[in-house]
Amino acid sequence: MATVINPDTGRVQASFAAVAKHYGVAVRACPPRRGNRKGAVEKANHVAAQRFWRNLPET
């Protein structure tokens, strides 16, 4: 996760912030050592990805 969020400051890395801005998403990190929260975040990512792929036109 250090490639996304600076462990010292807790702020999003500039390189990743540009990617998030391009895709129009917000970055919300899980608190460290919270396994049950991680699952909730991954499920939200899964739902978002499924909605994205369903809305793409067929080529």
N, C-alpha and C positions, 0 to 999 in steps of 0.2 A: 504494500500500500504506500510505501515511501515514494514510489514513482508518481503517485497522484497527490498525496498530501505530505507536506513537510512535517516530519515528526517533532521537530523542535518548536515550530510555531503553530502547527495545526492548520495552516493555510494551504489552499490548493496551489500546486505548482503552476507557474505561468504557462508552461507548454501544454499542460492538460486543461487549463482554463480556456485556452484558445479552442481546443477541440470541443469542449462542452458548449462554448458559446456558438460555435459553428452549427452544432446539432440542436441547439436551443434547449438544452437540459441543465438542470442544477445538480451540483455534486453534494451529496450528503453522506458523510462517512459514518460507519458503524462505530460505536464506542469500543475501545479495545477490550478484548476478553469477554465479549457478550455473545456467546454462540447462538442463543435463541433469537436475538435481534438480527443476526446475520441472515438467518433463514427468511425472515420477513422482508428484508431488503432484496434478497435474491428473488423471492416470489414476485415482488413489485416489478423488478427488472424483467422477469419472464412475461408478465402480463403486458408490460409496455412493448416488449419486442414482438409479441404475438399480434398486438393491435397494429403495430407499424407494418408488419409483413402482410396482414390482411388488407390493408388499404392501398397497397401498391398495385398499379394497373398491370395486367398481364401483357408481356411483350412478345 
